């Protein structure tokens, strides 16, 4: 089976390729932009399956399919909101919500293999209908600030000033460059999809860290890593063993 990945965030592309490899699928090619994809499709045999990010560095990936006739099966990989994704599902379009879950990936691949094995006709994807489901997708921005309550006052915290987010005693906190922590209404799971993935990474079930505030990275027991931040010194931040590889890729 010929599989390719179209994804502009290289760490995400490498992670997806590795996850596919664990399922016995090797991605033969990884493309990162509309322009690069157009050139590739014009000079190569089209694949059986495409893992397609919607928003690429130079535009929406739909442009590829508006300019070229491509009959490959498509599984979307996207960070768009759940309501739009539910509409994709109603239109029989497979999708994976970022950050991609291993179980969901396996289900999507299994579904594709099942459809392919019975020689089902590939679904014609109506990209115009999909675009109508998205509200200004090209203008989508990640969360830049948070509002927290401090006594009787409200305080605005900018995401750039947060060294890490962490969970403690069923609460979620933002540890800032001023050396203080503030209680948030968000969960770490919500934050993981709301924060800029190039800047923030979830190193464990308890911590999401900001790459711009890492002071040191130290080898730790059991093939793990310990993170030292600039001002947040009261937290022992350990990269869990299963996330070390992704963390190293994220740093590149």
N, C-alpha and C positions, 0 to 999 in steps of 0.2 A: 504494500500500500504506500502510495506516494503522499506525504504529508508536508505542508509548509506552514510557517508561522508568519503573520504580518503584525508586527508590534513595534512601536517606536521606542518603548522603554527597554533598553537592553537587559537590565537585570530581570525584568519580568519575562522577557523572551527566553532568557537562559533558564529561568526557573521552570517555565512551562515545558521547554524542551526536555529538561531532566525528568519532570513528572511523566511526560509521555514515554520517555525511555523506560521508566519503571513499569509502564503498562505494556511494554513490548513494541512501542511505536517509535521510530526514529524520524525526526523532522529533517528532511533533506536540505531545506533552505530556510533562512530567516531573513525577512525583509523589514525595513524600518520606515519607509515613507511611500507616499503615493507615487512619486516619480520613479523611485527604485523599483517598485512593484510593476509599474507599467512597462518598464524596460525588460524586466525579467519575463513577464508573461508573453511579450512579443518574441522572445527568443528561446523559450523553453516549453516542453510539453506540460500542459496544465495538470495539476495534481488531483488526486482523488478527494482530498479533504484539505480545507483551509481553516486555520484558527485565526480569526480576523478581529483585530482591535478596531473600534469604530473611529476614534479620533487619533490621527497620526500627526507627526510634527509639521507636515506641510498641507494639512487639510483632512477632510473626511475620507475614509477609505471607500465610501460609496463611489467616489469619482473614478476609481479603477474600473468598476463594473459598468459605469455609464459610458466609458470610452472603449471598452473591450468586451467581447462576448465570452464569458467564462462560465462553464457549466459545472465547475467543481462544487461539491457539497461544502457548506459553511457552518462552522460553529463560532458564534460571536464570543469574544472576550471583552468585557466592558465594565466600566465603573459607574455607569449611569444608574439612575434611581430605579427602585424596585417597580414602581408603577408602570414605567415604560417596558421593563423586562417582562412583566406579566402579559403585556400586549404582544410582545414577541412570541411568548409561549402560546397564546391563543392562535397565532398565525403559524404554528408548527415550526418555529425557528428555534433551534438549539442555542443556548447562551450559557456563558459562565461569568458569574459576577466576581469581579476582582475584590480582594485577593482570592485567587482561584483555590477552591477546596478540592483536595485529592479525590474524595468520594464523588463529588459532583462531576469532576473531570472523567472519572471512570464510567459513570452513568452515561455521560454524553457520548463517549467513545463507543460504549456497548450499544447504544441506540443506533449510532451510525453504522456499526458493523452489522447489526441485525437488519437494518433497512437495505444495506448494500448486498447482503447475502441472498436476499429474496428478489434481487434485481428490481427493486422499486425505482420508479423514475425519480430523478433528483428534483427536489422542489424548486420551483422558480421563485426566486426571492424578489419581492417588489420593494426596492430600496426607497422609492418615493413614499410608499406607505410607512416605512420605518422612520424616515426623516420626519414625517408628520407627528410621530409619537414623541419626538424629542423636542424639548423646549430650549432653543438656542444652544445646541450641543457644543458648537465651536467656541462659545463664550463661557463654558463651564469653568468655574474656578473652585479651588479647594478652600477650606476654611482658613481665614486669616486672623481672626480674633475671637475671643471668648468674653462673655460678661459673667462676672462672679460677684457674689454678695460678701461684703466685708462689714460686719456689724449692720448699721443702718444705711450703708452706702453700697453703690454698685461700682465695680472696678472693671475697666477694660484691659484685657491681657492679650497682647499680640502673639500670634503663633511663633514668630521668629524669636521671641523672648522666652519661650518655654524650652528648657533643657531636656525635660522628659515628662511624660504622663505616666502615672502609675496607679495601681489599685491597692487599697489597703482598708481592711475592716469594712468591706462591702461598699466603699466609696472610691471615687476616681478623682485624682488630684493632678494639678499642673504645677511642676516645680520650675521656678523661673530663675532668670539670671540675677535677680536681686536676692537670691538665697531663701525665698519663701515658697510655701506650697499653698495652693488654693483649691478648695473643693469645687468640682464641676458637676453638672447634671448629666453629662454624657457618660456612657460606658466606654471601655477600651475598644470593644467591638465596633461601636459607632465611630469612634475617633479614627480607627484604622482605615475606614473608607472615606473619611472626610478630610484627612490630612494629605498634604503633598507627598506622594510616595518617594520622590527623589530626595526629600529632606528628612522624612520621618520613617522609622522602621520599628516594627514590633519584635523585640529581641527575645521576649518570653511571654508567658501568659500574664505577667504582672507589669511589664514595662514597654513603653514606646519611646524611643529616643530621637533626638534631633542631631543630625550629623554635624552641624555647625558648632556644637558645644562639646564634642568629644575631646577630652584632654589626653587620654591614654587608653590603649587597648592591651590587656595583659593576658597571657596564657593562664588558664585555670584548670582545675582538676577535671578528669573525665572528658578531655577534648573540648572543653568549653572555653569561653572567653569572658573576661571581666572588663567592664567599661567604667572608666573614670571620667566624670563630667567636670566642667570648670567650677561651678558653684554648688552643685548638688552633691554634697559630700556625705550626707547622712543616709544614703541609700546604697545597698550592695546590689549593683546591676550586673546580672550574669546572662550572657547569651546562651540560651538553652542549646543542648547538643544538636538537636534536630534542626536548629535554625542557623547554625554556624556557617554552613556552606552558603546559604542564601545571603546571610549578613556580609560575608566576604565579597560576594558578587555585587551587592548593593553599594559597597564602598568604592567600587571601581568607577 
